[in-house]
């Protein structure tokens, strides 16, 4: 049985807890690896390594850091297929989805190569007579990232690239369900020339998470996952004096107005709902359709669903793969089987045609959904698209704003004035206008509002730089000794 261990000081290190987790191939349902689950001592060893490496890495000049990150960019680019293959093997992604994940992660590494330009401070000459004032940004120290199963390559790149380029050292705690990509990336960083201890990986469960949240040498924690865990990470980390950004769950609505191109809207709904088997926090899970076009839109979506090729990622023809685990598949299926009992209309039931082998679930479509139904109120995180009918733009907007989540949303319309009004009025962090999955490019920042974000900084991009650094202002004077005198008054600039 293949065994996956930790990564500390630029080498593989076996765990000491005696505990391990099972890693499955979701397409076959068979276990293919075991992963060490870290003890408190294992986490402490990784943190000690990162702490020891921090002074020298912080002192490393920006040009050298950028040189290493440029090399990392080339290595990731050269190994796209290898990383994607690991994602297919342990997560179940089809090739187009896996390669897309690597490409979007690579964009963040490319952004990080230019971080030196963003670490420039401000300078005010002669702020007072003979006095200059300037600002600088400095790294925090040892920082940690806790990442989810659904993007085991991309989300770590959201975090470590900027964190390392800002001069921090980094501890990654990836999902134990698909850990191999993080180890492959760790070795690429070693090949790029990253010094020992700057990047470390510890696999684990709640024991590892809790140790990262309470260890005094961890200065900041980044997290992506479900809302209950995001809230726990934020509250526990901040209680222990850490800076925390914790991205939670989502219920992303796509509002379709009567003037929209319904074929375009149907294509977008299919792509955004069922891509990656719905296991992404930016998936469209609710189509809000104005009544007058709802029947036509549902029919167009319904006619497209049977064309989706569901299968293993090893089949080049597959467009949608399995879910991550048997337990998660059964949970998602429960939302579909329970929808009819709550008064919704199951237009397409994907649970009755699921494959016997692996953790597959075919796409489902549920119409006449309303708030108060489980399939509306809760994050499903699977290939289930629900449709809610509204009377007007105003009702659709209010529905979105009343929802507890505020991660992503989209509007489909030909009216530029209405689209502008929507982006102004909607209480959601990422908005698409005729774009169903508005994930920001790497030089903007990713994050939602309301119960989709805990903390005040979004992830990657400019806000990521702010999160991984802290500001310092220096007031400097080199006076003529002949003018020096004692002055007990309050300092002023005039």
N, C-alpha and C positions, 0 to 999 in steps of 0.2 A: 504494500500500500504506500503510495506517495505521501511523504510527510512534509508539511509546510511549517517552517519555524520562523523565529523573529529575525530582524535585521538590526544589528547594533555595531557601531564602529566600523561600518563598511564591510560587514561579513555576516553570514548566517550564524545565528546563535540559538541553540536548542532551548526550549522552555524547561522550567524546573518545577512547574506546578503538578505535573503528572496528569493534567486534564487536557483533553483534546476535543475538537469539534469535527463533525462530519461535513465534507464538502461533496456535493452531488453534481452530476451532470443533469440539468433539468430536462434535457431532451430525452434521456433514457430512464431517468429516475434512479440511476445507480450511483452509489458512492464511489468516488474516484480518488479522494485524498482525505487525509486527516490534517487538521491545523492545530498547532499548539495554542492553548489558551493561557494567557500570561497570569502569573501570580503577582502579588504586590511586589515581591522581590524582583521579578522580571521587569516590571514597569520602572521600578526605582533604578535598576541598572541602566536602562535606556535613558532615563532622565539625567543620571549622573554623567553618562557619556556626552549627552548634548550640552550639559552645563560646563563640562570641561572643555568642550570645543568652542564654546561661545566667545571667550576673549579673543582668540586668534582669528576667528571668522569675522567678528565685528571689526577687527583692525585690518582685515583684508580690503584692499582698495577697490573702489567701485568698478574699475576697468577689469580687474581680475575676476570679480564676481560675474560681470557681464560676459567675459570670455568663457567661463564655465557654463553659463546658461545658454550661450550661443551653441556650444558643443552639445549640450543636452537637447537643444532644438533639433540639431542634425541627427542625433541618435534616435530620438522619438520618430522623426520623419522616416528614417531608414528602417525602423522596426514597426511600422504601422500594422502590417499584416500579422506579425507575431503577437502584438498586444491584442489586436482584434480577435485572434484565434483563442487567446485565453479568456476573453470576455464571452465568446460563444460557448466555450467548454464549461465555464462555471456559472455564467449568468443565463445563457441560452439565447443571447442576441443573434439575430440574423446578420450576415456579413455587412449589409448596407448600414444597419444601425450601429454595429460595433465599430466600423471604420469611421462613421460619422462622429461617434463619441470621441475617438482618438483625435480626429481633426479639430473638434471644438476645444478639447483639452490643450492641444498644441497651440491654439491661438493664445491661450493664457501664458504659455511659456514664451511665445513671441513677444507678448506685451511686457513680460517681466524682463526681457533683454533690454528694454528701454527704461526701466525703473530709475536708473541714475538721473535721468532728466527730471523725474518727479520728486527727487529728494533734495532738489535745490531749495534753499530757504529764501527769505527776503532780507533786504539790507537797506537800512535808512541811514544815510550819512548826515552828520550834523543834526541829529534829532534834538539835541540841546547843544549849547556852546561847547565844542570840543568833545562831544559825546556821539558815538555811533551805536545803533541798535540793530541787531540781526537775529534771525530765527533759523533754527536747524531742526531736523527730524532725526531721531536716533532709535535704534532697535530696542525691543522690549526684553529680549533674552531668550529663554526656552519657551516655545509656543507649541500647541498641540492641535491636531485636526482629527475629528471623529467623523468618519464618512459612511455613507449608506451603501446598500448592496446594488442599487439600481444603476449607478455610474461609478464602478470601481476604478476606472482610470481617469475620467474627466474631473470628478469632484476633488480628488487629491491634488490635481494640477491647479485647480482654482485656488488652492490654499498654499501649497509649499513653494510654488514658483515665486510669488510675491514675498512670502515670509522670508525665504532664504535670501533673495536679492536685497531685502531691506536690512540684512545683517543678523537676522535671528537664526537660531538652530531649531530643528523641527522634530516632533514626534508624531507619527501617524498611527492612528488606531482604525484600520479599515474594517469593513464588515467581515465577519468570520465566514459568511456564506460564499464569498468569492474573493479570496485573499491573494491569488497568485499574481494578478496584475500589479499589485503594490510592490511585490518582491522583485518583479521584472524591472519595474521603473526604478527601484532602489539601486539595482545593479547598473542601470544606465547612468544614473547620477554618479556612481563610483567611476565608471568608465569616462565620464565627462571631466573628472578631476576634482569632484567635490571632496573636501577633506573628511577624515574619519570623524564620526560623531555629529556632523552637521545635520544629517538626515537619518532618522531611525524609524523602524516599524515594529510595533508590538501588536500581536493579534490577541483577541480576548473577548470577554463578555462584560457583564456589569462590574466585575472586580477590577478590570483594567480601566474602565470608564471612570469609576469612582476614585481610583487612585490618581488619575490625571486631574480630576476636579478638586481633589483636596491636597495634592502635593504642593508644598510651599515654593518649590522652584519652577513651577509652571506659571508663566506670566499671563498667558491668554489662551483661550480655547475657541476654535471654530467648529461648528457642528452643522450637519445637514441630516434630517430625518423626519420622523413623525412629530406632530405638535405636542403630544404628551411628554415625549422624551426631550424635545427641544426646550420645553418649559422647565423640566427637571434639570437639564444641563445648565440652563441660564441661571436658575435660582440657586443651585448648588455652587456653581462656579463663582458667581458674583458674591455670594455669602462668604466665600473663601478669599475674596479680594482680587479675583481675576477679571480681566477684560474678556467678555464673552459675546460672540455673535452666533446665534442659534436659529437656523432656518427650519421651519416646521412644515406642516402639511398644506394641502391646497384643495380647493374645489373650484376649478377654473370654468367660468361661464363664457360662452360664445353667443353674443346677441346678433340675431339675424333680422334685419329690417325688410319691409316689403319691397324696397327698391333694389335689394342686393341681387347679384347674379347667383341664382340658386344652384346652378351646376358647380360654380366655383365654391360656394359655401358648403355644398355636400362633399366635394372632394376634400376640402379643408377639414371638415368634421371627421371624415374617415381617417385622414392622415394623422390628425392630432389626437384622436381618441384611441386608436388601435396600434399606432406605432410604438415599438418597444413593449408590446403587449399591455399598454396602458400603465406601465410601471415607471412613470416619471412625474415629477411634481408639477410640470408644466403641461401635462396632458389636458385636453379639453374633456371634461366629464359631463358637462351640462350644456346642451344647446337651448338657448332661450329664443324661441321663434314667435314672432308676432302672428296672431291667430290667422290672419288672412292668407298667409303663405305656409302655415305649419303643415297642412296635409301634403302639399306638393313637396316640401322639403323632406319630410319623413319618408315619403315614397322614393325620392331620389337617393337618400341615404340607404334605405332598405335594399334598393336594387344593386347597390355597389358592394354591400357587405359580402355576399357569396363569392365575389371575385377575389377576396383576400386569400392568399395562399398561406396556410398555417402549416408550419413544419420545422424540423430541426435546422439550426444554423449551418449545418454541414451540407445542406441541400441548397445550391445556388438559387433555386427558384423560390425559396421560402421568403415571405414578406413579414411574417409575424411568428415569433418563437414561443416557447413555453413561459410559464411563470417561474419564479425563483424556487418555490418549494411546494410540496404537496399540501402543507398546512395553509399556505397563502392561497393556493388555487381553490381549496375547499371554502375558504372564507369568502373569496370573491364570488364564487358560485352561489353562496348563500344569499348575497344581495339580489341576485337574479331570481332565485326561487321564491324569495320573500316579497318581491315587488308586487306581484299580482294580488297577494293577500292584503296588501295595503291600498289597493285600488288603482294601481298603475297598469298599463297595458304592455305586456311583453311582446314586442313586435318580432324580435328574433331571439330565440333562446339558445345561447352558445354552449349551455351546459349539457345538452342532450346529445351532442355529437363529439364530445371530447375524446381524444385518443386514449387508449388503455395504457400505453407506455408513456412514461414521462409525466411532466406536470403541465400538460396542455389544457387550454380552455379556449374555445372558439369565441369570436366576437358576439356580443349581445347588444340589443337595441331595445330600450324601454321608453315608452311614450306616456304622456299624461302624468308626469311626475310632479309632485308638489312638496313644498317644505313640510317637514314633519314625518316624511317617509325616510326610512333608514338609507335607502339608495340615493337620496338627495342630501340628507344632513351629514353623512359620514364620508370620509375619503375612502373610495373603493380601491384605487391603485391596481386596476386591472382592466381588461378589454371590455368595458361596459360603458356604453354611451346612453345617457338619459336625455329626454326631451321634455322641456317645460314650456307650456304655451302662455303667452302674455298678451294683453290687449294693446299695448303701446310701448313706445320707447321709454316713456317715464316709468311704467311698471317694470320693464326689464332692468332699467338702471337701479330702481329701488330694490329689486330682488338681489342684484349683485352686491349692493352696498349693505344690505341687511345680513348677508351671509357672514359667518364668523371668520372665514378665511379671506385673504386678500393678496394672493400670490400673483396670478396672471389672469388676464381677461382679453377678449377680442370683440370687435364689432365688425360686421359685414354690411356695407352700405355703399352707395354711389354718391352720397351727399357729403361733401367735404365739410359743410357747416355743422352738420349733426355729428360727424366724426370728431371734429374739434371740440364740440360741446361735451361729447362722451369722455374724451381723454381728460378734460378739465374737471368733470363732475364725479367720475368714478373713483371709489376709494380702494384702489388696487395698485400694487407696486410696479407691475409690468403690463403694459397695454399694447395690444396689436390692433392696427387698423387694416382690415383685410389681410391680416397675418395671424394665423391661428396659434402659433407657438412663439410668442415674442421674447425669446431668450436674448438678452442683450449681448452684443459683441464684446470682446474682451476689454476694450478701452472704455466701456461704461461699466456699471456695476449691477449685480444680480441680487434681487431680494424683494420680498413682498411686504405687505402691511398686515395689521391686525394679528390674528392668531397664526399667521404664516411667518412671523419674524419676532424673535425675542432679542432685544438689544437695539442699538441705534445706528449700526453700521452694516450696510449691505456687503456682499461678498465680491471679491476680485475687483479689477479696475481701480479707479481713483480711491474709492472708499476702502478697498482692500489695503492700499498703501497706508491710508490713515490708520486703519485698524492695527497693522503690524508695526507701527512706529508711534513715538510720542514726541510732542513738540518741546523745544527749549528755546527760550529767548535770552540773548546775551546783551547786556548793556556795557559798553566799553569806553573807557576814557584813558588817554595817555597825556596827562597834563604837563605843563611846564611846572617843575617843582617850585618855581618862584611865585606861582599863583595859588599854591596850596594853602588852605586854611580850614579851621574847624567851623562847621556850620550845622547846628542842631535843628534847623528848620526842616519842614517837610520837603522832600525832593520835588523839584518842578523843572519845567523845560523853558521857562521864559524869564 
